[in-house]
């Protein structure tokens, strides 16, 4: 059974660029009220200007705990939270840049801990809410050049599973989406051919469709996602 999104309010964290900005536009089309967060207020205003209804602009740096607490307070009463914030730089083990790897992990995983920590306990107390976590197909298996990125996405995917286990008997719904290659400013850093790459608006439609359903996890593109899952199973069997 589909779940109604129209008329609800979501805090979209990571709305400045790429899939986050595209998802803001897609949810706006579906009658969702939005609180938009990212580091750049100017960029958030630009995204808001493309929407049919005004959005609440709440600048937030997910690597700063105080900033997250302040932003969650400004977001006010919300029906759901979507964690889209992400960072990526191609990096091999041979070219390890520790500070850069830590930065990627801080945005992709630790930032999620901060944001969900500020919101989910309140959802649990009122027995109502919707938590949407954005992972990646890269979280299923080891990949070349993914130091910092693959492991942090695997961690945030596990975080979604842990929250679901705790909240499955409550009125708080947890969902996970794992995109493959999407044409954004981050994937344009790659020098290799990216199979099944899609535009950000198509990815946003898939995510919004998933949000309207009860299913926990959605990995896409579907056929490509099975390649990553099978590789992950192979890695476990060879351990």
Buried (B, 14 or more C-beta within 10 A) or exposed (E): EEEEBEEBBBBBBBBBBBBBBBBBBBBBEBEBBBBBBBBEBEBBEEBBEEBEEEBBBBBBBBBBBEBBBBBBEBBEEBBBBBBBBBBBBBBEEEEEEEEBBBBBBBBBBBBBBBBBEBBBEBBBEEEBBBBBBBBBBBBBBEBEBBBBBBBBBBBBBBBBBEBBEEBEEBEBBBBBBBBBBBBBEBBEEEEEEEEBBBEBBBBBBBBBEBBEEEEBBBBBBEEBBEBBBEBBEEEEEEE
